[in-house]
Amino acid sequence: MPLARFCRLLILLLSPVLLAACDHEPPKPVCSDPLGCVVIGPAEPVKIGVIQALSGKVAALGQEQLRGLELALNARERTVAGHPVALQTEDDGCTSEGGANAALKVVADPQTVAIFGSTCSGAAATAAKVMSDAGLSMISGNNSAPFLTAIGGERAPNWQPGYFRTAPNEEHSGETAATYAYHTLGIRRAATINDNDIYTRGLTDGFVRTFTKLGGTIVLDTAINKGDSNMGPVLDAVSQSQAELLFFPLFQPEGNHLLTQARNHAQLGALVLMSDGALIEHSFLAAMGDLARGMYFVGPGPAATSRSKELAQTYLDTFKAQPAASYYQSGFDAANLLFLAIEQAVVRQADGSLLLGREALRRTLYAMTGVDGVTGSLSCDPFGDCASAVFNVLRLDDPAAGVSGLQRNIQFSHAPQRQLAVAPATGPNRP
């Protein structure tokens, strides 16, 4: 057989084999994670859901969380594990229903790897349930209700596996307020008002426990409803109780309504008023002005580290404005902790794709320890609390000095020892 003819025949015989070899796709990555995996293609983004309060009076706090997230992304040139980041942002309106609905929208995309949020603890409780059932992880820089993680080192009622936060657990915030009221202010009769939210109820519960343990009397422990504007009946009850101090850890606008009407109540002129960190915010101080003069506030102290000072300057350079509240710091830490965990948990494929196990991400977050954050060292316990804090009692003497002036006017500080959380019998990573 002539050589040329032999070569043509050989090519014809081998062509199907060569074509098949060229068309053969590399084997797909194998997922052995019990909660499933996300495969992120070589040119695809890392998808993260964002759930925050972006409307209503609490929107300023949600905006600070978003800005903390933006600063964390900018610091990494907006990439995680070598891939760009895509955000799906949903407004939860700071409500339980809004939290559930926002979470359902986020988890509907099977490519979502985790959730950054939320602003309000009430929204977090429902969002975290949806998130956990879907096998995701969620981290917040703003939620602080004790009911979401642990109380006294034991599992709290609304704990969900896969939920984490860099905002401090405020089970000690009410304790701090009560201790200062009893020992320093000499208060012996106190009243509390919450709004049936798990955050505000957690703070008043902590106040009541500590105040009564110290020897004080709680003469009224009651609640209003979100959306209430007429505070006359509850303030009449405060007056009739002969309380010397009212502790009302409310959000806006209810906190504004209560303060305004308390100042105009004829029988409450001598009443000491104390609220919490939700009202340590620019729009509240600007709206209330002199009405808030003399008020006390309790909340976690803002970070005062070298890194926090650098971040404050970066914030100003980036957004051309001063922050409305200090919570962008813990938002930055939450985002950065999540990004670090993703990079540690992913398995990089030869083609540039990423394989991320959902439980692997949870386990990586639970194992985080000694991470250098702008708010201090971050270590996550079995229930998702990753931050320690100092709680400060502040007094507003000069409304014109704004949030920064209020935060400098510290009357009392309390640094509770972080209790060792006892992991639930089912384990923190159960689906």
C-alpha positions as CSV (number, residue, x, y, z in Angstrom):
1,M,0.0,0.0,0.0
2,P,1.4,3.4,-1.0
3,L,2.5,5.4,2.1
4,A,0.2,8.4,1.3
5,R,-2.8,6.1,1.1
6,F,-1.8,4.4,4.3
7,C,-1.5,7.7,6.1
8,R,-5.0,8.9,4.9
9,L,-6.5,5.6,6.1
10,L,-4.8,5.9,9.5
11,I,-6.2,9.4,9.9
12,L,-9.7,8.2,9.0
13,L,-9.5,5.4,11.5
14,L,-8.1,7.6,14.3
15,S,-10.3,10.7,13.8
16,P,-13.2,9.4,15.9
17,V,-10.9,8.5,18.7
18,L,-9.1,11.9,18.6
19,L,-12.4,13.8,18.4
20,A,-13.8,11.8,21.4
21,A,-10.7,12.6,23.4
22,C,-11.0,16.3,22.5
23,D,-14.7,16.3,23.5
24,H,-14.1,14.5,26.7
25,E,-14.9,16.8,29.7
26,P,-12.8,16.7,32.8
27,P,-14.4,14.7,35.6
28,K,-16.8,16.8,37.8
29,P,-15.6,17.4,41.3
30,V,-17.0,14.9,43.8
31,C,-18.9,16.3,46.7
32,S,-18.9,14.4,50.0
33,D,-20.1,17.2,52.2
34,P,-23.3,16.1,54.1
35,L,-24.9,19.5,53.5
36,G,-24.0,19.6,49.8
37,C,-21.6,21.7,47.8
38,V,-21.5,24.7,45.7
39,V,-19.3,24.5,42.5
40,I,-18.1,27.9,41.4
41,G,-16.9,27.8,37.8
42,P,-13.5,29.3,36.7
43,A,-15.1,32.6,35.6
44,E,-18.0,32.6,38.0
45,P,-18.4,34.8,41.1
46,V,-18.8,33.8,44.7
47,K,-22.4,34.6,45.5
48,I,-23.3,36.0,48.9
49,G,-26.8,37.0,50.1
50,V,-27.1,40.2,52.0
51,I,-30.1,40.7,54.4
52,Q,-30.3,44.1,56.1
53,A,-32.9,46.7,57.2
54,L,-32.7,49.2,54.4
55,S,-36.0,51.0,55.0
56,G,-37.7,52.7,57.9
57,K,-36.1,54.3,61.0
58,V,-33.6,51.5,61.4
59,A,-32.2,51.9,57.9
60,A,-29.3,53.9,59.1
61,L,-28.0,50.9,61.1
62,G,-28.5,48.7,58.0
63,Q,-26.5,51.1,55.9
64,E,-23.6,50.9,58.4
65,Q,-23.6,47.2,58.0
66,L,-23.5,47.5,54.2
67,R,-20.7,50.0,54.4
68,G,-18.7,47.7,56.6
69,L,-19.2,45.0,54.0
70,E,-18.1,47.3,51.2
71,L,-14.9,48.3,53.1
72,A,-14.1,44.6,53.7
73,L,-14.6,43.9,50.0
74,N,-12.5,46.9,48.9
75,A,-9.7,45.8,51.2
76,R,-9.6,42.5,49.2
77,E,-9.9,44.2,45.8
78,R,-13.4,42.7,45.8
79,T,-12.3,39.1,45.3
80,V,-12.5,36.0,47.5
81,A,-10.4,32.9,46.7
82,G,-9.4,34.6,43.4
83,H,-13.0,35.1,42.3
84,P,-15.2,38.2,42.1
85,V,-18.0,38.6,44.6
86,A,-21.6,39.0,43.6
87,L,-24.1,40.3,46.2
88,Q,-27.8,39.6,46.3
89,T,-29.2,42.3,48.6
90,E,-32.6,42.1,50.3
91,D,-34.4,44.5,52.6
92,D,-35.9,42.7,55.7
93,G,-37.5,45.9,57.1
94,C,-36.3,44.9,60.6
95,T,-39.3,42.6,61.0
96,S,-39.6,38.8,61.6
97,E,-41.7,38.4,58.5
98,G,-39.3,40.4,56.5
99,G,-36.4,38.3,57.7
100,A,-38.0,35.1,56.6
101,N,-39.0,36.4,53.2
102,A,-35.6,37.9,52.5
103,A,-33.9,34.6,53.5
104,L,-36.3,32.6,51.2
105,K,-35.3,34.8,48.3
106,V,-31.6,34.3,49.0
107,V,-31.6,30.6,49.5
108,A,-33.7,30.1,46.3
109,D,-30.4,30.5,44.4
110,P,-28.5,27.2,44.8
111,Q,-25.2,29.0,44.1
112,T,-25.5,31.2,47.2
113,V,-22.6,30.2,49.5
114,A,-23.5,32.3,52.6
115,I,-25.5,35.2,54.0
116,F,-24.3,38.5,55.5
117,G,-26.9,39.8,57.8
118,S,-29.1,40.8,59.4
119,T,-29.5,44.2,61.1
120,C,-32.2,43.4,63.7
121,S,-32.3,40.4,65.9
122,G,-36.0,39.8,65.3
123,A,-35.4,39.5,61.6
124,A,-32.4,37.3,62.3
125,A,-34.4,34.7,64.2
126,T,-36.6,33.9,61.3
127,A,-33.9,34.4,58.6
128,A,-31.5,32.1,60.5
129,K,-34.1,29.3,60.6
130,V,-34.5,29.5,56.8
131,M,-30.8,29.7,56.3
132,S,-30.0,26.8,58.6
133,D,-32.6,24.5,57.1
134,A,-31.1,25.2,53.7
135,G,-27.6,24.2,55.0
136,L,-26.0,27.7,54.6
137,S,-24.0,29.8,57.0
138,M,-25.0,33.3,58.1
139,I,-23.0,36.0,59.9
140,S,-24.1,39.3,61.3
141,G,-22.2,42.4,62.5
142,N,-25.2,43.9,64.2
143,N,-27.5,41.2,65.9
144,S,-26.8,41.1,69.6
145,A,-29.9,39.5,71.3
146,P,-28.9,36.8,73.7
147,F,-31.8,34.5,72.4
148,L,-29.9,34.0,69.1
149,T,-26.9,32.2,70.5
150,A,-26.3,31.4,74.1
151,I,-27.5,32.6,77.6
152,G,-25.3,31.7,80.5
153,G,-23.1,29.5,78.3
154,E,-26.1,27.3,77.3
155,R,-28.1,27.0,74.1
156,A,-30.6,29.9,73.7
157,P,-34.1,29.5,72.4
158,N,-33.5,30.8,68.9
159,W,-30.1,29.3,68.3
160,Q,-29.6,27.8,64.8
161,P,-26.6,25.9,63.5
162,G,-24.7,27.9,61.0
163,Y,-25.5,31.3,62.6
164,F,-22.6,33.5,63.7
165,R,-22.1,37.1,64.7
166,T,-19.3,39.6,65.5
167,A,-21.6,41.9,67.4
168,P,-21.3,41.0,71.1
169,N,-23.9,39.0,72.9
170,E,-25.8,41.6,74.9
171,E,-26.9,39.3,77.8
172,H,-24.5,41.5,79.8
173,S,-25.9,44.8,78.6
174,G,-29.0,44.7,80.8
175,E,-26.7,43.5,83.7
176,T,-24.4,46.5,83.2
177,A,-27.4,48.9,83.1
178,A,-28.9,47.5,86.3
179,T,-25.5,47.4,88.2
180,Y,-24.9,51.1,87.4
181,A,-28.5,52.1,88.3
182,Y,-28.4,50.3,91.6
183,H,-24.9,51.0,92.8
184,T,-24.0,54.4,91.3
185,L,-27.4,56.1,90.8
186,G,-28.9,54.6,94.0
187,I,-32.0,53.5,92.2
188,R,-34.2,51.0,94.2
189,R,-37.4,51.1,92.1
190,A,-37.2,50.5,88.4
191,A,-39.6,50.0,85.5
192,T,-38.8,48.3,82.1
193,I,-40.5,48.5,78.7
194,N,-39.7,46.4,75.7
195,D,-41.4,45.9,72.4
196,N,-41.8,42.1,72.4
197,D,-38.8,41.8,70.1
198,I,-36.3,39.2,71.1
199,Y,-33.6,41.8,71.2
200,T,-35.4,44.3,73.5
201,R,-36.9,41.6,75.6
202,G,-33.5,40.0,76.1
203,L,-32.2,43.3,77.4
204,T,-35.0,44.0,79.8
205,D,-34.9,40.4,81.1
206,G,-31.2,40.9,81.9
207,F,-31.9,44.1,83.6
208,V,-34.7,42.6,85.7
209,R,-32.5,39.6,86.7
210,T,-29.6,41.7,87.9
211,F,-31.6,44.5,89.5
212,T,-33.6,42.1,91.7
213,K,-30.6,40.1,92.5
214,L,-28.9,43.2,93.8
215,G,-31.9,44.0,96.0
216,G,-33.9,46.4,93.9
217,T,-37.6,46.1,93.1
218,I,-39.0,46.0,89.6
219,V,-42.2,47.9,89.9
220,L,-43.3,47.5,86.3
221,D,-42.1,45.1,83.6
222,T,-44.2,45.6,80.5
223,A,-44.2,46.0,76.7
224,I,-45.5,48.1,73.9
225,N,-46.0,47.0,70.3
226,K,-43.9,47.9,67.3
227,G,-45.7,50.7,65.5
228,D,-47.2,52.2,68.7
229,S,-47.1,56.0,68.8
230,N,-49.4,56.8,71.8
231,M,-47.2,56.1,74.9
232,G,-49.7,57.8,77.3
233,P,-51.1,54.6,78.8
234,V,-47.8,52.9,79.5
235,L,-46.3,56.2,80.8
236,D,-49.3,56.5,83.2
237,A,-48.5,53.0,84.4
238,V,-44.9,54.0,85.0
239,S,-46.0,57.0,87.0
240,Q,-48.4,55.0,89.1
241,S,-45.7,52.4,89.8
242,Q,-43.6,55.2,91.4
243,A,-40.5,54.0,89.5
244,E,-37.3,56.0,89.9
245,L,-35.8,54.8,86.6
246,L,-37.2,53.6,83.3
247,F,-35.1,51.3,81.2
248,F,-36.5,51.2,77.6
249,P,-34.2,49.6,75.1
250,L,-36.4,50.5,72.1
251,F,-35.7,51.2,68.4
252,Q,-36.8,54.2,66.5
253,P,-39.5,55.5,66.1
254,E,-41.0,54.0,69.2
255,G,-38.0,55.2,71.3
256,N,-38.5,58.7,70.0
257,H,-42.2,58.7,70.8
258,L,-41.6,57.4,74.3
259,L,-38.9,59.9,75.1
260,T,-40.9,62.9,73.8
261,Q,-44.1,62.0,75.7
262,A,-42.2,61.1,78.9
263,R,-40.6,64.6,78.9
264,N,-44.1,66.1,78.6
265,H,-45.7,63.9,81.3
266,A,-46.4,66.1,84.3
267,Q,-45.7,63.3,86.9
268,L,-42.4,62.0,85.4
269,G,-40.2,65.0,85.7
270,A,-37.8,63.3,88.1
271,L,-37.7,60.0,86.3
272,V,-34.3,58.8,85.2
273,L,-34.4,57.5,81.6
274,M,-32.1,54.9,80.2
275,S,-32.0,53.2,76.8
276,D,-29.5,51.1,74.8
277,G,-27.3,51.0,71.8
278,A,-30.1,51.0,69.2
279,L,-30.5,54.7,70.0
280,I,-26.8,55.6,70.0
281,E,-27.3,56.8,66.5
282,H,-27.1,60.1,64.7
283,S,-30.7,60.4,63.5
284,F,-32.1,59.8,67.0
285,L,-29.8,62.4,68.6
286,A,-30.6,64.9,65.8
287,A,-34.3,64.4,66.1
288,M,-34.5,64.5,69.9
289,G,-31.9,67.2,70.7
290,D,-32.4,68.6,74.1
291,L,-35.2,66.2,74.9
292,A,-32.5,63.5,75.2
293,R,-30.2,65.6,77.4
294,G,-29.5,63.8,80.6
295,M,-30.5,60.4,79.3
296,Y,-28.3,57.3,79.9
297,F,-27.5,54.7,77.3
298,V,-25.9,51.2,77.7
299,G,-24.2,49.4,74.9
300,P,-21.0,47.8,73.6
301,G,-18.0,50.2,73.5
302,P,-16.8,51.1,70.0
303,A,-13.4,49.7,69.1
304,A,-10.4,51.8,69.9
305,T,-7.6,49.8,68.3
306,S,-5.0,51.0,65.7
307,R,-6.9,49.0,63.1
308,S,-10.2,50.7,64.0
309,K,-8.6,54.1,63.6
310,E,-7.3,53.2,60.2
311,L,-10.7,51.9,59.2
312,A,-12.4,55.1,60.4
313,Q,-10.1,57.1,58.1
314,T,-10.8,54.7,55.2
315,Y,-14.6,55.1,55.9
316,L,-14.3,58.9,55.7
317,D,-12.2,58.7,52.5
318,T,-14.6,56.2,50.9
319,F,-18.0,57.6,51.8
320,K,-17.1,61.3,52.4
321,A,-19.1,61.3,55.6
322,Q,-18.9,60.4,59.3
323,P,-20.6,57.1,60.3
324,A,-24.0,57.3,61.8
325,A,-23.1,54.7,64.3
326,S,-20.0,52.6,65.1
327,Y,-21.5,49.3,63.9
328,Y,-19.7,49.4,60.6
329,Q,-16.7,48.1,62.5
330,S,-18.3,44.8,63.5
331,G,-19.9,44.6,60.1
332,F,-16.4,44.8,58.6
333,D,-15.2,42.1,60.9
334,A,-18.2,39.9,60.1
335,A,-17.6,40.2,56.3
336,N,-13.9,39.6,56.7
337,L,-14.4,36.5,58.9
338,L,-16.7,35.1,56.3
339,F,-14.3,35.7,53.5
340,L,-11.4,34.1,55.4
341,A,-13.5,31.0,56.1
342,I,-14.6,30.7,52.5
343,E,-10.9,30.8,51.4
344,Q,-10.0,28.2,54.0
345,A,-12.9,25.9,53.2
346,V,-12.8,25.8,49.4
347,V,-11.1,23.1,47.4
348,R,-9.5,24.6,44.4
349,Q,-9.8,22.6,41.1
350,A,-7.2,22.4,38.4
351,D,-9.4,24.4,36.0
352,G,-9.7,27.3,38.4
353,S,-13.1,26.3,39.7
354,L,-13.9,26.1,43.4
355,L,-15.7,23.3,45.3
356,L,-17.2,24.6,48.6
357,G,-18.9,22.2,51.0
358,R,-21.6,23.9,53.1
359,E,-20.8,22.0,56.3
360,A,-17.1,22.5,55.6
361,L,-17.8,26.3,55.7
362,R,-19.7,26.0,58.9
363,R,-17.0,24.0,60.6
364,T,-14.3,26.4,59.4
365,L,-16.3,29.3,61.0
366,Y,-16.8,27.4,64.3
367,A,-13.0,26.8,64.4
368,M,-12.1,30.4,63.9
369,T,-9.9,31.5,66.8
370,G,-7.6,34.5,67.5
371,V,-8.5,36.3,64.2
372,D,-7.2,39.9,64.4
373,G,-10.3,42.1,63.8
374,V,-10.8,45.8,64.0
375,T,-12.9,45.3,67.1
376,G,-10.4,43.0,68.7
377,S,-9.5,39.3,68.7
378,L,-12.3,37.2,67.2
379,S,-12.9,33.5,68.3
380,C,-16.2,31.7,67.5
381,D,-17.7,29.5,70.2
382,P,-20.0,26.5,69.5
383,F,-23.1,28.8,69.3
384,G,-21.6,31.3,66.9
385,D,-20.6,34.1,69.3
386,C,-17.3,35.4,67.9
387,A,-16.7,38.6,69.8
388,S,-16.1,39.8,73.3
389,A,-17.0,43.3,74.4
390,V,-16.8,46.0,77.0
391,F,-20.2,47.4,77.9
392,N,-20.4,51.1,78.6
393,V,-23.0,53.3,80.3
394,L,-23.0,56.7,78.7
395,R,-24.8,59.9,79.6
396,L,-25.9,62.5,77.0
397,D,-24.8,65.9,78.3
398,D,-24.3,67.7,75.0
399,P,-26.6,66.7,72.2
400,A,-24.7,68.9,69.8
401,A,-21.6,66.7,70.2
402,G,-23.4,63.9,68.5
403,V,-22.6,60.2,68.6
404,S,-18.9,60.7,69.1
405,G,-19.4,63.0,72.0
406,L,-21.9,60.7,73.7
407,Q,-19.5,57.7,73.3
408,R,-16.7,59.7,75.0
409,N,-18.9,60.5,78.0
410,I,-18.5,57.1,79.7
411,Q,-19.9,56.8,83.2
412,F,-19.3,53.1,83.8
413,S,-17.6,50.2,82.0
414,H,-18.1,46.5,82.5
415,A,-16.1,43.8,80.8
416,P,-17.8,40.5,81.5
417,Q,-15.8,37.3,81.3
418,R,-16.8,35.3,78.3
419,Q,-18.5,32.1,79.6
420,L,-17.5,28.8,78.0
421,A,-20.5,27.8,75.8
422,V,-21.5,24.2,76.1
423,A,-22.2,22.7,72.7
424,P,-25.6,21.2,72.1
425,A,-25.9,17.4,72.2
426,T,-26.7,17.3,68.5
427,G,-23.5,19.2,67.6
428,P,-23.2,22.7,66.2
429,N,-23.1,21.5,62.5
430,R,-26.3,19.4,62.4
431,P,-28.3,20.1,59.3
